[in-house]
Amino acid sequence: MTKRTQIVVIGSSKSICTKKAYDIAVEVGEELAKRNCITLTGGGMGVMEAALKGAKKEKGLTVGIIPWESIKKVNKYADVTIATGIGWSRDAINVNSCDGAIIIHGGAGTLNEATYGYIRLKPMVAIRTSGGIAKQFAGKHLDVRKTAKIESADSAKEAVRKVLSLIEKNRKKKTIITEFDKDMLHLDDKQDWKQVIKQLKKKSQE
C-alpha cells in the first residue's frame, strides 16, 4: 500500500487573514485533494479553515492539529482532530506530521512553523502573492547555514506542484541529516559525521 502524502498548510489566523489569502488557501486545499494528498492545518480559522474547506470540496481527507485539549475547538472542515493540549508548542507537531508545507500569508505564528520546518529540512513552498510572511521569505533561506531554501510560487497550482516535486526528491534520500542534528551531536568534521551515518544505517538494518 502506497503511503498518502501529507501536506501541512500554514498561514494567517482569522485576525490577520486577508480575503486574498483565504481564497488562495481554498484553492491550495482543492489542488491537494485532487492529487490524493491529506491536508493538515492547525485546525483554526483563516487560512487553516480555508485550506480544509477547499480540500473537502474535492472530497479530500482533512486533519486539524489544534493547541487545545478539546476536539470540539476545531473548524468544521476537519475530518480528523488531534487535540494536543500543549498550546502553541503544537506548531512543531504540525510540521513533524507533514511530508512538506505550503505557506500562505501569515504572521509570527506562521514564521514559528516555517522556522521549525527549516530546521527539520522539510520541503516548503511560500506563495509570494499571498503577502505576509510568505512574501517576505519566498525564495530565501532563514539563516546563514542555507540548509533548505523556502521555494517561491505565485499561485496555488504552482505551490502544490513544487512541494510535491520537492517531496519526491526527498524520498529518494535514505537518510536525512540536518545541521541541527550535527549541532546536537557536537560533530564538526565530515569524517565523524560519516561514521555516525554508518552507525544509523547499521541500526536500521538490525
C-alpha positions in Angstrom: 0.0 0.0 0.0 1.4 3.4 -1.0 1.5 6.0 1.7 -0.5 9.1 1.0 1.4 12.4 1.0 0.6 14.7 4.0 0.9 18.4 3.3 0.5 21.0 6.1 -0.8 24.4 5.0 0.4 27.1 7.4 -0.7 30.7 7.4 -2.7 33.5 8.8 -5.3 33.0 11.6 -8.6 34.8 11.2 -7.4 38.0 12.9 -5.0 38.9 10.1 -6.1 36.7 7.2 -7.0 38.7 4.1 -9.7 37.7 1.6 -6.9 37.1 -1.0 -5.0 34.8 1.4 -8.3 32.9 2.2 -9.2 32.4 -1.4 -5.6 31.2 -2.2 -5.8 28.7 0.7 -9.1 27.3 -0.6 -7.5 26.7 -3.9 -4.5 25.0 -2.3 -6.8 22.7 -0.5 -8.6 21.8 -3.7 -5.4 21.1 -5.5 -4.1 18.9 -2.8 -7.2 16.8 -2.6 -7.2 16.4 -6.4 -3.8 14.8 -6.0 -5.0 12.5 -3.2 -2.9 14.3 -0.6 -4.0 14.6 3.1 -4.4 18.2 4.0 -3.2 19.2 7.5 -3.6 22.6 9.2 -3.6 23.9 12.8 -7.4 23.5 12.8 -8.3 27.1 13.4 -9.9 29.8 11.3 -8.4 32.0 8.5 -6.0 30.1 6.2 -6.4 27.0 8.3 -10.1 26.8 7.7 -9.9 27.8 4.1 -7.4 25.0 3.2 -9.5 22.3 4.8 -12.6 23.8 3.2 -11.0 23.6 -0.3 -9.9 20.0 0.4 -13.4 18.9 1.5 -14.9 20.5 -1.6 -12.8 18.0 -3.6 -13.6 15.1 -1.2 -10.1 15.1 0.3 -9.1 13.9 3.8 -8.5 16.7 6.3 -6.7 16.9 9.6 -6.8 19.7 12.2 -3.9 19.7 14.8 -5.2 22.0 17.5 -3.4 23.6 20.5 -6.4 23.0 22.9 -7.5 20.0 25.0 -10.9 19.6 23.4 -11.6 18.1 20.0 -14.6 20.4 19.8 -12.4 23.5 19.3 -11.7 23.0 15.6 -13.1 24.3 12.4 -16.0 22.4 10.7 -13.9 21.1 7.8 -11.6 18.8 9.8 -12.4 15.1 9.4 -9.8 14.2 12.0 -8.9 16.3 15.0 -5.7 16.0 17.1 -6.2 17.8 20.3 -2.6 18.3 21.6 -3.4 20.3 24.7 0.1 21.9 24.6 -0.7 25.3 23.3 1.3 26.9 20.5 4.0 24.3 21.0 1.8 22.2 18.8 3.4 24.1 15.8 6.2 21.6 15.9 3.7 18.7 15.7 2.1 20.3 12.6 5.5 20.3 10.8 6.7 16.9 12.2 3.5 15.4 10.8 3.9 16.5 7.2 5.9 15.5 4.1 6.0 19.1 3.1 4.5 22.5 3.8 2.8 25.4 1.9 3.0 28.8 3.4 0.2 31.4 2.8 0.4 34.9 4.1 1.0 34.6 7.8 2.4 36.4 10.8 4.5 35.4 13.8 2.9 32.0 14.3 3.4 31.1 10.7 7.1 32.2 11.0 7.4 29.9 14.0 6.2 26.9 12.0 8.4 27.8 9.0 11.4 28.1 11.2 10.8 24.7 12.6 10.3 23.3 9.1 13.6 24.9 8.1 15.5 23.2 10.9 14.0 19.8 10.1 14.7 20.2 6.3 11.0 20.0 5.4 10.2 20.9 1.8 8.5 24.3 1.9 6.9 26.5 -0.7 5.7 30.0 0.1 3.0 31.6 -2.1 4.6 35.0 -2.6 1.5 36.7 -4.0 -0.4 36.0 -0.7 1.6 38.6 1.2 2.7 38.4 4.8 5.5 36.1 5.9 5.1 34.1 2.7 6.0 37.1 0.6 8.9 38.0 3.0 10.6 34.7 2.9 9.7 33.2 -0.5 12.8 32.1 -2.4 15.0 32.6 0.7 16.9 30.8 3.4 16.2 31.6 7.0 19.8 31.7 8.2 23.5 31.7 7.1 23.6 27.9 7.0 21.4 28.0 3.9 20.3 24.4 4.6 17.0 24.5 2.7 15.6 27.3 0.7 11.9 28.2 1.0 10.8 27.9 -2.6 8.6 30.6 -4.1 5.3 30.2 -6.0 2.9 32.7 -7.4 -0.2 30.5 -7.4 -1.9 27.6 -5.6 -1.3 25.2 -8.5 2.4 26.1 -8.8 2.9 25.8 -5.0 1.3 22.3 -4.9 3.3 21.2 -8.0 6.6 22.4 -6.5 6.1 21.0 -3.0 5.2 17.5 -4.4 8.3 17.6 -6.6 10.5 18.5 -3.6 8.9 15.7 -1.6 9.6 13.2 -4.3 13.3 14.2 -4.4 13.5 13.9 -0.6 12.0 10.4 -0.7 15.0 9.2 -2.7 17.3 10.1 0.1 17.8 7.2 2.6 18.9 9.3 5.5 18.1 13.0 6.0 20.5 14.6 8.4 20.1 18.2 9.4 22.6 20.8 10.6 20.6 20.9 13.8 21.3 17.1 14.3 25.0 17.8 13.8 25.0 20.6 16.4 23.2 18.4 18.9 25.8 15.6 18.5 28.7 18.1 18.6 30.0 16.9 15.3 32.2 19.2 13.3 34.2 17.3 10.8 33.0 15.2 7.9 34.8 12.1 8.9 33.0 11.9 12.3 29.7 12.6 10.6 30.2 9.8 8.0 30.8 7.4 10.9 27.5 8.4 12.5 25.6 7.8 9.3 27.1 4.3 9.1 26.0 3.6 12.6 22.5 4.8 11.9 22.2 2.6 8.8 23.6 -0.4 10.7 21.0 0.0 13.5 18.2 0.4 11.0 19.1 -3.0 9.5 19.2 -4.9 12.8 
